[in-house]
Amino acid sequence: MSRRHTGIRALAAAALLVPLAACSSSGSEGDAKPAAKAAGFPYTVTNCGVKTTYDAPPKRAVTMNQHTTEVMLELGLKDHLAGTAYLDDKVLPKYEKAYDSVPVVAKEYPSYEKLLAANPDFVYGGYASAFLAGDGRSREALAKSGIKSRLNVEGCAKKPVSMEDVYREVREVGSTFGVRDRADKWVSGAQRELAATAEKSKGRKALSVFVYDSGDKTAFTAGGRGIGNDIIERAGGHNVFAHVDKSFSDASWESVVKNKPEAILILDYGATTVAQKKKRLLDDPVLQDVPAIKNKRFAVLPLSDMVTGVRAPEAVRKLAAQL
């Protein structure tokens, strides 16, 4: 498929042919005024090494990965969405109506051709995989097609991600779309929610936590680089793989046993149910001496709670209650 053209350039060219007299009462060329810039523009931001200037808010954005979609919907930007792609689980109930009104470009990542067919002027990716050069969707390739882009800050983090990065993500997206006031309001609410959770958890002994995402021969788990580590610590836990310098990584089951986690946080998504994951852990003879297994101490969060998006503050409260 080829990219559809909207005729914007043609309309702009036609506008230049309108007599100046139609724009001024005197018919004098000197009375014509340039169109007013939208408040907050031009806006320049450097995101994951890519510096971009926006003269106006994008009008046809495509989001790839659930947490980017939910940032847009939280900021009331449904009408700026031309499409979405790649849900890990269900969107939050408060977003369902808005989400259902937006075209789904692909169940997972769209091909470059499908992406262009949505005629976007902005593409917002949640993970680095959204812009894989090998799949033809690199940010450079999009730029050559006149399409601006953004990668969630966790996708290029050079140090451990924290809630401050969540605030930055929301604020920069808000500024990109000319709704920084909405972003600031959300951040203020998130800060109050985290403060309330911290107050309730004050004085409680931190539990050692092993995150089980998936895996059989090895355990795919959360390391210390991603927002998940900050969520666990704020919820009153200690991630037993916090020393691993990655957001997610494979770990041997022997290392899980060695770390003696007191609780296991199961990430809920995909075709494998929470019940199936629990059974796999409880039935593994290698894990029988792990305190969390002995005491059947499990917590559960959707995968989309453990990424740098608008769910993160609520995820802290939910996990703290379970721990």
C-alpha contacts under 8 A as a table, 3 or more apart, distances in Angstrom:
res1	aa1	res2	aa2	distance
1	M	113	E	5.72
1	M	114	K	7.00
1	M	117	A	6.68
2	S	113	E	6.61
2	S	116	L	7.18
2	S	117	A	6.37
3	R	113	E	7.32
3	R	116	L	5.03
3	R	117	A	4.69
3	R	118	A	7.53
3	R	119	N	6.21
4	R	116	L	7.69
4	R	117	A	5.95
4	R	118	A	7.66
4	R	119	N	6.05
5	H	8	I	7.87
5	H	119	N	7.36
7	G	10	A	5.08
7	G	11	L	6.20
8	I	11	L	5.12
8	I	12	A	6.14
9	R	12	A	5.01
9	R	13	A	6.12
10	A	13	A	5.07
10	A	14	A	6.15
11	L	14	A	5.01
11	L	15	A	6.14
12	A	15	A	5.09
12	A	16	L	6.67
13	A	16	L	5.34
13	A	17	L	7.13
14	A	17	L	5.38
14	A	18	V	7.15
15	A	18	V	5.50
18	V	22	A	7.17
19	P	22	A	5.71
19	P	23	C	7.58
20	L	23	C	5.27
20	L	24	S	6.74
20	L	27	G	6.35
20	L	28	S	7.51
20	L	29	E	6.36
20	L	32	A	7.14
21	A	24	S	5.28
21	A	25	S	6.74
21	A	26	S	6.98
21	A	27	G	4.00
21	A	28	S	6.95
21	A	29	E	7.81
22	A	25	S	7.50
22	A	27	G	7.38
23	C	27	G	7.64
23	C	32	A	6.40
24	S	27	G	5.41
24	S	28	S	6.95
24	S	31	D	6.20
24	S	32	A	6.25
25	S	28	S	7.99
26	S	31	D	7.59
27	G	31	D	7.65
28	S	31	D	5.52
28	S	32	A	7.45
29	E	32	A	5.68
37	K	41	F	6.35
37	K	42	P	7.68
37	K	55	D	7.60
37	K	56	A	7.44
38	A	41	F	5.67
38	A	56	A	6.26
38	A	178	G	7.73
39	A	178	G	6.99
40	G	43	Y	6.39
40	G	175	S	7.35
40	G	178	G	6.34
41	F	54	Y	6.78
41	F	55	D	5.46
41	F	56	A	6.04
41	F	178	G	7.76
42	P	53	T	6.53
42	P	54	Y	5.41
42	P	55	D	4.31
42	P	56	A	6.65
43	Y	53	T	5.53
43	Y	54	Y	5.10
43	Y	55	D	6.54
43	Y	56	A	7.96
43	Y	175	S	7.33
43	Y	176	T	6.82
44	T	51	K	7.09
44	T	52	T	5.56
44	T	53	T	4.14
44	T	54	Y	6.21
45	V	51	K	5.73
45	V	52	T	5.58
45	V	53	T	6.55
45	V	172	E	7.67
46	T	49	G	6.04
46	T	50	V	5.34
46	T	51	K	4.10
46	T	52	T	6.27
47	N	50	V	5.18
47	N	51	K	6.33
47	N	52	T	7.90
47	N	150	R	6.54
47	N	151	L	6.95
47	N	153	V	7.32
48	C	151	L	6.76
48	C	153	V	6.72
48	C	156	C	5.74
48	C	157	A	7.97
52	T	148	K	7.51
54	Y	57	P	6.74
54	Y	58	P	7.94
54	Y	176	T	6.97
56	A	177	F	7.63
56	A	178	G	7.83
57	P	176	T	5.97
57	P	177	F	4.41
57	P	178	G	6.05
58	P	61	A	6.47
58	P	80	H	6.98
58	P	121	D	6.16
58	P	122	F	6.14
58	P	176	T	7.64
58	P	177	F	6.46
59	K	79	D	7.98
59	K	80	H	4.94
59	K	81	L	7.31
59	K	121	D	6.79
59	K	122	F	7.89
60	R	80	H	5.43
60	R	81	L	5.44
60	R	82	A	4.84
60	R	119	N	7.17
60	R	120	P	4.82
60	R	121	D	5.37
60	R	122	F	6.41
61	A	80	H	5.94
61	A	81	L	4.70
61	A	82	A	5.37
61	A	83	G	6.82
61	A	120	P	5.43
61	A	121	D	6.07
61	A	122	F	4.62
61	A	123	V	5.60
61	A	124	Y	7.23
62	V	81	L	5.94
62	V	82	A	5.61
62	V	83	G	4.70
62	V	84	T	5.36
62	V	85	A	7.76
62	V	118	A	7.82
62	V	120	P	6.22
62	V	122	F	6.40
62	V	123	V	4.87
62	V	124	Y	6.25
63	T	66	Q	7.87
63	T	68	T	5.97
63	T	69	T	5.47
63	T	81	L	7.68
63	T	83	G	6.60
63	T	84	T	4.72
63	T	85	A	6.25
63	T	123	V	5.89
63	T	124	Y	4.75
63	T	125	G	6.02
63	T	126	G	7.99
64	M	68	T	6.72
64	M	69	T	7.15
64	M	84	T	5.88
64	M	85	A	4.75
64	M	86	Y	5.86
64	M	109	Y	6.91
64	M	123	V	7.54
64	M	124	Y	6.13
64	M	125	G	4.80
64	M	126	G	6.20
64	M	130	A	6.50
65	N	68	T	5.86
65	N	69	T	6.70
65	N	84	T	7.84
65	N	85	A	6.11
65	N	86	Y	4.86
65	N	87	L	5.86
65	N	88	D	7.48
65	N	125	G	6.29
65	N	126	G	5.11
65	N	127	Y	7.17
65	N	130	A	7.79
66	Q	69	T	5.13
66	Q	70	E	6.23
66	Q	85	A	7.60
66	Q	86	Y	6.29
66	Q	87	L	4.82
66	Q	88	D	6.35
66	Q	89	D	7.95
66	Q	91	V	7.47
66	Q	126	G	7.40
66	Q	304	S	6.98
67	H	70	E	5.07
67	H	71	V	6.21
67	H	126	G	6.47
67	H	304	S	6.47
67	H	307	V	7.09
67	H	308	T	7.21
67	H	309	G	5.22
67	H	310	V	7.31
68	T	71	V	5.14
68	T	72	M	6.45
68	T	124	Y	6.59
68	T	125	G	6.58
68	T	126	G	5.58
68	T	152	N	7.39
68	T	309	G	6.96
69	T	72	M	5.26
69	T	73	L	6.31
69	T	84	T	6.82
70	E	73	L	4.96
70	E	74	E	5.87
70	E	91	V	7.35
70	E	95	Y	7.43
70	E	309	G	7.42
70	E	310	V	6.94
71	V	74	E	5.17
71	V	75	L	6.33
71	V	170	V	6.76
71	V	309	G	6.29
71	V	310	V	5.89
72	M	75	L	5.28
72	M	76	G	6.51
72	M	77	L	5.27
72	M	78	K	6.87
72	M	173	V	7.85
73	L	76	G	5.03
73	L	77	L	5.50
73	L	78	K	5.73
73	L	95	Y	6.51
73	L	98	A	7.16
73	L	99	Y	7.62
74	E	77	L	7.56
74	E	95	Y	7.60
74	E	310	V	7.50
75	L	174	G	7.06
75	L	179	V	7.48
75	L	182	R	6.14
75	L	183	A	6.60
77	L	80	H	5.38
77	L	81	L	6.98
78	K	81	L	5.40
78	K	98	A	6.32
78	K	99	Y	7.63
78	K	102	V	7.42
79	D	82	A	7.97
81	L	84	T	7.50
81	L	102	V	6.68
82	A	102	V	6.73
82	A	103	P	6.76
82	A	118	A	6.50
82	A	119	N	7.75
82	A	120	P	6.67
83	G	102	V	5.71
83	G	103	P	4.79
83	G	104	V	5.51
83	G	105	V	5.62
83	G	118	A	6.85
84	T	102	V	6.98
84	T	103	P	6.47
84	T	104	V	4.99
84	T	105	V	5.72
84	T	106	A	7.45
85	A	104	V	5.74
85	A	105	V	5.60
85	A	106	A	5.13
85	A	107	K	5.83
85	A	108	E	5.81
85	A	109	Y	6.18
85	A	110	P	7.23
86	Y	106	A	6.83
86	Y	107	K	5.32
86	Y	108	E	4.14
86	Y	109	Y	6.05
87	L	90	K	6.99
87	L	91	V	7.77
87	L	107	K	7.34
87	L	108	E	7.31
88	D	269	Y	6.13
88	D	270	G	6.77
88	D	303	L	7.04
88	D	304	S	6.63
89	D	269	Y	5.70
89	D	270	G	7.07
89	D	302	P	7.33
89	D	303	L	7.63
89	D	304	S	7.12
91	V	95	Y	6.30
91	V	96	E	6.28
91	V	99	Y	7.78
92	L	95	Y	5.47
92	L	96	E	6.53
93	P	96	E	5.19
94	K	97	K	7.43
95	Y	98	A	5.51
95	Y	99	Y	5.89
96	E	99	Y	5.03
96	E	100	D	5.97
97	K	100	D	5.28
97	K	101	S	6.65
98	A	101	S	5.38
98	A	102	V	7.04
99	Y	102	V	5.47
100	D	103	P	7.63
104	V	107	K	7.10
105	V	110	P	6.56
105	V	114	K	7.07
105	V	115	L	7.09
105	V	118	A	7.32
106	A	109	Y	6.04
106	A	110	P	5.14
107	K	110	P	7.74
109	Y	130	A	6.84
110	P	113	E	7.81
110	P	114	K	5.66
110	P	115	L	5.79
111	S	114	K	5.17
111	S	115	L	6.15
111	S	135	D	7.10
111	S	136	G	7.55
111	S	137	R	7.59
112	Y	115	L	5.04
112	Y	116	L	6.18
112	Y	135	D	7.29
112	Y	136	G	5.74
112	Y	137	R	5.59
113	E	116	L	5.15
113	E	117	A	6.13
114	K	117	A	4.96
114	K	118	A	6.77
115	L	118	A	5.57
115	L	119	N	7.37
115	L	120	P	7.60
116	L	119	N	5.21
116	L	120	P	6.65
120	P	123	V	6.83
120	P	147	I	6.74
121	D	146	G	7.13
121	D	147	I	4.71
121	D	148	K	6.11
122	F	147	I	5.43
122	F	148	K	4.67
122	F	149	S	5.20
122	F	150	R	7.81
123	V	147	I	7.25
123	V	148	K	6.48
123	V	149	S	4.63
123	V	150	R	6.41
124	Y	149	S	5.67
124	Y	150	R	4.79
124	Y	151	L	5.98
124	Y	152	N	7.60
125	G	128	A	7.26
125	G	130	A	5.39
125	G	131	F	7.16
125	G	149	S	7.79
125	G	150	R	6.22
125	G	151	L	4.86
125	G	152	N	6.25
126	G	130	A	6.83
126	G	151	L	5.92
126	G	152	N	4.93
126	G	155	G	6.89
127	Y	130	A	5.60
127	Y	131	F	7.94
127	Y	151	L	6.91
127	Y	152	N	6.63
127	Y	154	E	7.54
127	Y	155	G	5.06
128	A	131	F	5.76
128	A	132	L	6.88
128	A	151	L	7.00
128	A	155	G	5.06
128	A	156	C	7.20
129	S	132	L	5.14
130	A	137	R	7.22
131	F	135	D	7.76
131	F	136	G	7.85
131	F	137	R	4.90
131	F	138	S	4.45
131	F	139	R	6.11
132	L	135	D	5.45
132	L	136	G	6.70
132	L	137	R	5.70
132	L	138	S	5.38
133	A	136	G	5.00
133	A	137	R	5.64
133	A	138	S	4.47
134	G	137	R	7.61
134	G	138	S	7.96
135	D	138	S	7.72
136	G	141	A	7.06
137	R	141	A	6.35
137	R	142	L	6.71
138	S	141	A	5.18
138	S	142	L	6.40
139	R	142	L	5.05
139	R	143	A	6.10
139	R	148	K	7.83
139	R	149	S	6.42
140	E	143	A	5.06
140	E	144	K	6.36
141	A	144	K	5.19
141	A	145	S	6.65
142	L	145	S	5.12
142	L	146	G	6.50
142	L	147	I	5.08
142	L	148	K	6.85
142	L	149	S	7.51
143	A	146	G	4.92
143	A	147	I	4.94
143	A	148	K	5.86
143	A	149	S	7.76
144	K	147	I	7.26
151	L	155	G	6.40
151	L	156	C	7.77
152	N	155	G	5.53
152	N	156	C	7.68
152	N	169	E	6.87
152	N	308	T	7.39
153	V	156	C	5.76
153	V	157	A	6.06
153	V	165	D	7.05
153	V	169	E	6.60
153	V	308	T	7.68
154	E	157	A	5.04
154	E	161	V	6.51
154	E	165	D	7.93
154	E	226	G	6.72
154	E	227	I	7.71
154	E	307	V	7.90
154	E	308	T	6.37
157	A	160	P	7.05
157	A	161	V	6.83
157	A	225	R	7.85
159	K	225	R	6.39
160	P	224	G	6.36
160	P	225	R	4.05
160	P	226	G	5.99
160	P	227	I	7.48
160	P	245	D	7.95
161	V	164	E	7.88
161	V	165	D	6.16
161	V	225	R	5.89
161	V	226	G	5.18
161	V	227	I	5.04
161	V	230	D	7.34
162	S	165	D	5.42
162	S	166	V	6.97
162	S	226	G	7.67
162	S	227	I	5.51
162	S	230	D	5.66
163	M	166	V	4.92
163	M	167	Y	6.44
163	M	227	I	7.08
163	M	230	D	7.13
163	M	308	T	7.98
163	M	312	A	7.67
163	M	313	P	7.90
164	E	167	Y	5.08
164	E	168	R	6.23
165	D	168	R	4.87
165	D	169	E	6.05
165	D	308	T	7.44
166	V	169	E	5.08
166	V	170	V	6.31
166	V	308	T	5.46
166	V	309	G	6.07
166	V	310	V	7.35
166	V	312	A	7.76
167	Y	170	V	5.31
167	Y	171	R	6.06
167	Y	187	V	5.95
168	R	171	R	5.12
168	R	172	E	5.98
169	E	172	E	5.37
169	E	173	V	6.23
169	E	308	T	7.85
169	E	309	G	7.70
170	V	173	V	5.27
170	V	174	G	6.03
170	V	183	A	5.82
170	V	187	V	7.78
170	V	309	G	7.70
170	V	310	V	7.68
171	R	174	G	4.94
171	R	175	S	6.11
171	R	180	R	6.12
171	R	183	A	5.12
171	R	184	D	6.53
172	E	175	S	5.02
172	E	176	T	6.09
172	E	180	R	7.75
173	V	176	T	4.98
173	V	177	F	6.39
173	V	180	R	7.95
173	V	183	A	7.97
174	G	177	F	5.37
174	G	178	G	6.04
174	G	179	V	4.74
174	G	180	R	4.41
174	G	181	D	7.60
174	G	182	R	6.96
174	G	183	A	5.31
175	S	178	G	4.96
175	S	179	V	5.81
175	S	180	R	4.70
176	T	179	V	7.73
177	F	180	R	7.77
179	V	182	R	5.46
179	V	183	A	6.64
180	R	183	A	4.94
180	R	184	D	6.11
181	D	184	D	5.16
181	D	185	K	6.19
182	R	185	K	5.08
182	R	186	W	6.25
183	A	186	W	5.11
183	A	187	V	6.25
184	D	187	V	5.06
184	D	188	S	6.23
185	K	188	S	5.21
185	K	189	G	6.38
186	W	189	G	5.15
186	W	190	A	6.18
187	V	190	A	5.00
187	V	191	Q	6.14
188	S	191	Q	5.19
188	S	192	R	6.38
189	G	192	R	5.19
189	G	193	E	6.25
190	A	193	E	5.07
190	A	194	L	6.20
190	A	313	P	5.86
191	Q	194	L	5.19
191	Q	195	A	6.14
191	Q	313	P	7.91
192	R	195	A	5.10
192	R	196	A	6.24
193	E	196	A	5.19
193	E	197	T	6.34
193	E	313	P	6.79
193	E	314	E	7.52
193	E	317	R	7.97
194	L	197	T	5.08
194	L	198	A	6.11
194	L	313	P	6.04
194	L	316	V	7.36
194	L	317	R	7.42
195	A	198	A	5.10
195	A	199	E	6.23
196	A	199	E	5.16
196	A	200	K	6.45
197	T	200	K	5.22
197	T	201	S	6.27
197	T	235	A	7.64
197	T	316	V	7.47
197	T	317	R	5.71
197	T	320	A	7.55
198	A	201	S	5.10
198	A	202	K	6.03
198	A	234	R	6.97
198	A	235	A	7.56
199	E	202	K	5.25
201	S	204	R	5.75
201	S	235	A	7.35
201	S	236	G	6.59
201	S	320	A	7.24
204	R	236	G	7.07
205	K	236	G	7.26
206	A	236	G	4.98
206	A	237	G	4.66
206	A	238	H	6.30
207	L	236	G	6.76
207	L	237	G	4.61
207	L	238	H	5.94
207	L	261	P	7.79
207	L	262	E	5.99
207	L	263	A	6.85
207	L	323	L	7.47
208	S	237	G	5.71
208	S	238	H	4.66
208	S	239	N	6.00
208	S	240	V	6.05
208	S	260	K	7.71
208	S	261	P	4.94
208	S	262	E	5.20
208	S	263	A	6.35
209	V	232	I	7.83
209	V	237	G	6.17
209	V	238	H	5.64
209	V	239	N	4.90
209	V	240	V	5.80
209	V	261	P	5.20
209	V	262	E	6.08
209	V	263	A	4.90
209	V	264	I	5.51
209	V	265	L	6.71
210	F	221	T	7.47
210	F	239	N	6.09
210	F	240	V	5.77
210	F	241	F	7.30
210	F	256	V	7.45
210	F	261	P	5.70
210	F	262	E	7.97
210	F	263	A	6.47
210	F	264	I	4.84
210	F	265	L	6.11
211	V	221	T	5.25
211	V	222	A	5.81
211	V	239	N	7.53
211	V	264	I	5.76
211	V	265	L	4.63
211	V	266	I	6.00
211	V	267	L	7.37
212	Y	219	A	6.71
212	Y	220	F	6.43
212	Y	221	T	5.31
212	Y	222	A	7.72
212	Y	264	I	6.79
212	Y	265	L	5.99
212	Y	266	I	4.90
212	Y	267	L	6.31
213	D	219	A	7.47
213	D	220	F	5.50
213	D	221	T	5.48
213	D	222	A	7.66
213	D	266	I	6.09
213	D	267	L	5.06
213	D	268	D	7.70
214	S	219	A	6.19
214	S	220	F	5.24
214	S	221	T	7.39
214	S	277	K	7.63
215	G	218	T	5.49
215	G	219	A	4.76
215	G	220	F	5.47
216	D	219	A	6.41
217	K	252	S	7.79
217	K	253	W	7.91
218	T	250	D	6.11
218	T	251	A	5.74
218	T	252	S	5.02
218	T	253	W	6.08
219	A	250	D	5.43
219	A	251	A	5.12
219	A	252	S	6.13
219	A	253	W	6.43
220	F	248	F	6.90
220	F	249	S	5.58
220	F	250	D	4.38
220	F	251	A	6.30
221	T	241	F	7.84
221	T	248	F	5.53
221	T	249	S	5.53
221	T	250	D	6.12
221	T	251	A	6.90
222	A	226	G	7.41
222	A	228	G	6.76
222	A	229	N	7.11
222	A	239	N	7.95
222	A	241	F	6.84
222	A	242	A	7.74
222	A	246	K	7.71
222	A	247	S	5.82
222	A	248	F	4.39
222	A	249	S	6.33
223	G	226	G	6.75
223	G	229	N	6.84
223	G	239	N	7.75
223	G	241	F	5.21
223	G	242	A	5.11
223	G	243	H	6.83
223	G	244	V	4.86
223	G	245	D	6.24
223	G	246	K	5.16
223	G	247	S	4.97
223	G	248	F	5.15
223	G	249	S	6.29
224	G	228	G	7.84
224	G	229	N	5.38
224	G	239	N	7.70
224	G	241	F	6.59
224	G	242	A	3.92
224	G	243	H	5.78
224	G	244	V	5.49
224	G	245	D	5.60
224	G	246	K	6.06
224	G	247	S	6.12
225	R	229	N	7.08
225	R	242	A	7.70
225	R	244	V	7.44
225	R	245	D	5.42
225	R	246	K	4.76
225	R	247	S	4.47
225	R	248	F	7.89
226	G	229	N	5.95
226	G	230	D	7.54
226	G	246	K	6.87
226	G	247	S	4.04
226	G	248	F	7.36
226	G	307	V	7.33
227	I	230	D	5.21
227	I	231	I	6.23
227	I	247	S	7.62
227	I	306	M	6.50
227	I	307	V	5.89
227	I	308	T	5.96
227	I	312	A	7.95
228	G	231	I	4.98
228	G	232	I	6.23
228	G	247	S	7.72
228	G	306	M	4.92
228	G	307	V	6.55
229	N	232	I	5.24
229	N	233	E	6.37
229	N	239	N	6.29
229	N	242	A	6.61
230	D	233	E	5.17
230	D	234	R	6.10
231	I	234	R	5.24
231	I	235	A	6.10
231	I	306	M	7.54
231	I	312	A	7.03
231	I	313	P	7.83
231	I	315	A	7.01
231	I	316	V	5.29
232	I	235	A	5.07
232	I	236	G	6.49
232	I	237	G	5.17
232	I	238	H	6.34
232	I	239	N	6.56
232	I	316	V	7.01
232	I	319	L	7.39
233	E	236	G	5.29
233	E	237	G	4.90
233	E	238	H	5.57
233	E	239	N	7.33
234	R	237	G	7.23
234	R	316	V	6.30
234	R	320	A	7.89
235	A	316	V	5.10
235	A	317	R	6.63
235	A	319	L	5.84
235	A	320	A	4.23
235	A	323	L	7.63
236	G	320	A	6.18
236	G	323	L	7.36
237	G	323	L	7.54
238	H	242	A	7.71
239	N	242	A	5.16
240	V	243	H	7.73
240	V	259	N	6.23
240	V	261	P	6.78
241	F	244	V	5.60
242	A	245	D	7.62
244	V	249	S	7.71
246	K	249	S	6.31
251	A	255	S	6.68
251	A	256	V	7.37
252	S	255	S	5.30
252	S	256	V	6.65
253	W	256	V	4.92
253	W	257	V	6.33
253	W	286	V	7.54
253	W	287	L	7.81
254	E	257	V	5.14
254	E	258	K	6.16
254	E	286	V	7.82
255	S	258	K	4.90
255	S	259	N	6.20
256	V	259	N	5.32
256	V	260	K	6.63
256	V	261	P	7.38
257	V	260	K	5.35
257	V	261	P	7.71
257	V	286	V	7.68
257	V	287	L	6.27
257	V	289	D	7.52
257	V	290	V	5.86
260	K	290	V	5.35
260	K	291	P	6.20
260	K	292	A	7.77
261	P	264	I	6.95
261	P	290	V	6.57
261	P	291	P	6.24
261	P	292	A	5.90
262	E	290	V	7.53
262	E	291	P	5.13
262	E	292	A	4.43
262	E	297	R	7.22
263	A	291	P	7.54
263	A	292	A	4.63
263	A	293	I	7.99
263	A	297	R	5.16
263	A	298	F	5.71
263	A	299	A	7.27
263	A	323	L	7.58
264	I	292	A	6.23
264	I	297	R	6.50
264	I	298	F	4.90
264	I	299	A	6.15
265	L	298	F	5.85
265	L	299	A	4.63
265	L	300	V	5.50
265	L	301	L	7.26
266	I	274	V	7.02
266	I	277	K	7.58
266	I	278	K	8.00
266	I	298	F	7.10
266	I	299	A	6.15
266	I	300	V	4.83
266	I	301	L	6.52
267	L	274	V	7.73
267	L	300	V	5.95
267	L	301	L	5.25
267	L	302	P	5.37
267	L	303	L	5.16
268	D	273	T	6.90
268	D	274	V	5.96
268	D	300	V	6.71
268	D	301	L	5.95
268	D	302	P	4.47
268	D	303	L	5.73
269	Y	272	T	7.16
269	Y	273	T	7.33
269	Y	302	P	6.14
269	Y	303	L	5.97
270	G	273	T	7.44
272	T	276	Q	6.32
272	T	277	K	6.96
273	T	276	Q	5.18
273	T	277	K	6.37
274	V	277	K	5.07
274	V	278	K	6.14
274	V	300	V	7.87
275	A	278	K	5.14
275	A	279	K	6.18
276	Q	279	K	5.11
276	Q	280	R	6.19
277	K	280	R	5.12
277	K	281	L	6.39
278	K	281	L	5.21
278	K	282	L	6.04
279	K	282	L	5.08
279	K	283	D	5.83
280	R	283	D	5.40
280	R	284	D	6.27
281	L	284	D	5.43
281	L	287	L	7.12
281	L	293	I	7.47
282	L	287	L	7.42
282	L	288	Q	7.37
282	L	293	I	6.16
282	L	296	K	7.95
284	D	287	L	5.61
284	D	288	Q	6.92
285	P	288	Q	5.39
286	V	289	D	7.71
287	L	290	V	5.42
287	L	293	I	6.87
288	Q	293	I	6.25
288	Q	294	K	6.52
289	D	293	I	7.17
289	D	294	K	6.52
290	V	293	I	5.36
290	V	294	K	6.24
291	P	294	K	5.03
291	P	295	N	6.11
292	A	295	N	5.29
292	A	296	K	5.60
292	A	297	R	5.02
292	A	298	F	7.22
293	I	296	K	4.80
293	I	297	R	6.65
294	K	297	R	7.97
299	A	319	L	6.97
299	A	322	Q	5.76
299	A	323	L	6.95
300	V	319	L	7.70
301	L	305	D	6.40
301	L	306	M	7.69
301	L	315	A	7.44
301	L	318	K	7.96
301	L	319	L	7.42
302	P	305	D	5.45
302	P	306	M	7.36
303	L	306	M	5.45
303	L	307	V	7.38
304	S	307	V	5.89
304	S	311	R	7.42
305	D	309	G	7.73
305	D	311	R	5.27
305	D	312	A	5.72
305	D	315	A	5.67
306	M	311	R	7.90
306	M	312	A	6.58
306	M	315	A	7.40
307	V	311	R	7.97
307	V	312	A	6.96
308	T	311	R	7.97
308	T	312	A	6.65
309	G	312	A	5.98
310	V	313	P	7.19
311	R	314	E	5.54
311	R	315	A	6.04
312	A	315	A	4.93
312	A	316	V	6.50
313	P	316	V	5.32
313	P	317	R	6.85
314	E	317	R	5.18
314	E	318	K	6.24
315	A	318	K	5.04
315	A	319	L	6.00
316	V	319	L	5.28
316	V	320	A	5.98
317	R	320	A	5.16
317	R	321	A	6.28
318	K	321	A	5.33
318	K	322	Q	6.56
319	L	322	Q	5.09
319	L	323	L	6.12
320	A	323	L	5.17
